[in-house]
């Protein structure tokens, strides 16, 4: 296992080296395995994930090209829409968690569409779970 940074995530895209879009995978999984999904997330955890989501969406947008699949662009639009509802300062309770989760899911779909356009398999976060400090029992295909 590689060294981890203060977020509990691997440094510099490890273990994603050699894979397409390692920076997208790292950004996604840092959020996916983040403290906000724990049993007692703090307001600071929610604010951190909100900022991480914005950076993730910006990275996705930078990868989209005029010839990128239209579905990827549509899912990025959906992610941006749900992101507006994910602000923990203006959304409360379970609504903020749902918006964060939906934003991450839509962003993950963009990444998967880009991977499939290259003829590659979708990203499976659970295959990288051992590289993170926070692992969830309910880890699914993301």
C-alpha positions as CSV (number, residue, x, y, z in Angstrom):
1,X,0.0,0.0,0.0
2,X,1.3,3.4,-0.9
3,X,1.7,6.5,1.3
4,X,-1.5,8.4,2.1
5,X,-2.1,12.1,2.5
6,X,-4.0,13.8,5.3
7,X,-7.3,12.9,3.7
8,X,-6.6,9.2,4.0
9,X,-6.2,9.0,0.2
10,X,-3.2,7.7,-1.8
11,X,-0.6,10.2,-2.9
12,X,-0.4,11.5,-6.5
13,X,-2.9,9.1,-8.1
14,X,-1.4,5.9,-6.8
15,X,-2.8,3.2,-7.3
16,X,-4.3,4.6,-10.5
17,X,-1.0,4.9,-12.4
18,X,-1.1,3.4,-15.8
19,X,-4.9,3.7,-16.0
20,X,-6.8,6.3,-18.1
21,X,-7.9,9.4,-16.2
22,X,-6.0,8.7,-13.0
23,X,-6.7,12.2,-11.7
24,X,-10.5,11.7,-12.2
25,X,-10.4,8.4,-10.4
26,X,-8.4,9.8,-7.5
27,X,-10.8,12.8,-7.2
28,X,-13.8,10.6,-7.3
29,X,-12.6,8.1,-4.8
30,X,-11.3,10.7,-2.4
31,X,-14.9,11.9,-2.2
32,X,-16.5,8.4,-2.3
33,X,-14.4,7.1,0.6
34,X,-14.5,10.5,2.4
35,X,-15.5,11.3,6.0
36,X,-18.8,12.8,4.9
37,X,-20.1,9.2,4.5
38,X,-19.3,8.2,8.0
39,X,-21.8,7.8,10.8
40,X,-21.1,11.2,12.3
41,X,-19.9,13.7,9.6
42,X,-19.2,17.2,10.8
43,X,-20.2,20.4,9.1
44,X,-16.5,20.8,8.2
45,X,-16.7,17.3,6.5
46,X,-19.7,18.4,4.5
47,X,-18.1,21.7,3.5
48,X,-14.9,19.8,2.4
49,X,-16.8,17.4,0.2
50,X,-18.7,20.3,-1.3
51,X,-15.5,21.9,-2.4
52,X,-14.1,18.5,-3.5
53,X,-17.1,18.0,-5.7
54,X,-16.6,21.3,-7.4
55,X,-13.0,20.4,-8.2
56,X,-14.1,17.0,-9.5
57,X,-16.8,18.5,-11.8
58,X,-14.2,21.0,-13.0
59,X,-11.8,18.2,-13.8
60,X,-14.5,16.3,-15.7
61,X,-15.4,19.4,-17.7
62,X,-11.7,19.9,-18.7
63,X,-11.8,16.3,-20.1
64,X,-14.8,16.9,-22.3
65,X,-14.0,17.6,-25.9
66,X,-16.3,18.7,-28.8
67,X,-16.3,15.0,-29.9
68,X,-17.0,13.6,-26.5
69,X,-20.2,11.5,-26.2
70,X,-23.3,13.7,-25.8
71,X,-24.3,11.5,-22.8
72,X,-21.2,12.6,-20.9
73,X,-22.1,16.2,-21.4
74,X,-25.7,15.5,-20.3
75,X,-24.6,13.8,-17.1
76,X,-22.2,16.6,-16.4
77,X,-25.1,19.0,-16.7
78,X,-27.1,16.8,-14.2
79,X,-24.1,16.8,-11.9
80,X,-23.9,20.6,-12.0
81,X,-27.6,20.8,-11.3
82,X,-27.5,18.6,-8.2
83,X,-24.3,20.2,-7.1
84,X,-26.2,23.5,-6.6
85,X,-28.3,21.6,-4.0
86,X,-25.3,20.1,-2.2
87,X,-24.2,23.3,-0.4
88,X,-24.3,22.4,3.3
89,X,-24.7,26.1,4.2
90,X,-28.0,26.3,2.3
91,X,-29.3,22.7,2.3
92,X,-29.9,20.8,5.5
93,X,-30.4,17.3,6.8
94,X,-30.8,14.3,4.5
95,X,-31.3,16.6,1.5
96,X,-27.6,17.7,1.5
97,X,-26.5,14.0,1.6
98,X,-28.8,13.1,-1.2
99,X,-27.5,16.0,-3.3
100,X,-23.9,15.2,-2.6
101,X,-24.4,11.5,-3.5
102,X,-26.3,12.4,-6.6
103,X,-23.7,14.8,-7.7
104,X,-21.0,12.2,-7.2
105,X,-23.0,9.5,-9.0
106,X,-23.6,11.8,-12.0
107,X,-19.9,12.7,-12.1
108,X,-19.0,9.0,-11.9
109,X,-21.2,8.3,-14.9
110,X,-19.4,11.0,-16.9
111,X,-16.1,9.3,-16.1
112,X,-17.5,5.9,-17.0
113,X,-18.8,7.2,-20.3
114,X,-15.4,8.7,-21.1
115,X,-13.7,5.4,-20.3
116,X,-16.2,3.4,-22.4
117,X,-15.6,5.8,-25.3
118,X,-12.0,4.6,-25.1
119,X,-13.1,1.0,-25.1
120,X,-12.2,0.6,-21.4
121,X,-14.1,-0.8,-18.5
122,X,-15.9,1.4,-16.1
123,X,-14.3,2.6,-12.8
124,X,-15.0,0.4,-9.8
125,X,-14.2,2.2,-6.6
126,X,-14.3,-1.0,-4.5
127,X,-11.3,-2.3,-6.4
128,X,-9.3,0.6,-4.8
129,X,-10.9,0.5,-1.3
130,X,-7.9,-1.0,0.4
131,X,-5.9,2.2,-0.5
132,X,-8.2,4.4,1.6
133,X,-8.6,4.8,5.4
134,X,-12.3,4.9,5.3
135,X,-14.0,1.9,3.7
136,X,-17.8,1.5,3.7
137,X,-19.7,-1.8,4.1
138,X,-22.3,-0.6,1.5
139,X,-19.6,-0.1,-1.2
140,X,-21.2,-0.9,-4.5
141,X,-20.2,-0.5,-8.1
142,X,-19.0,3.1,-7.7
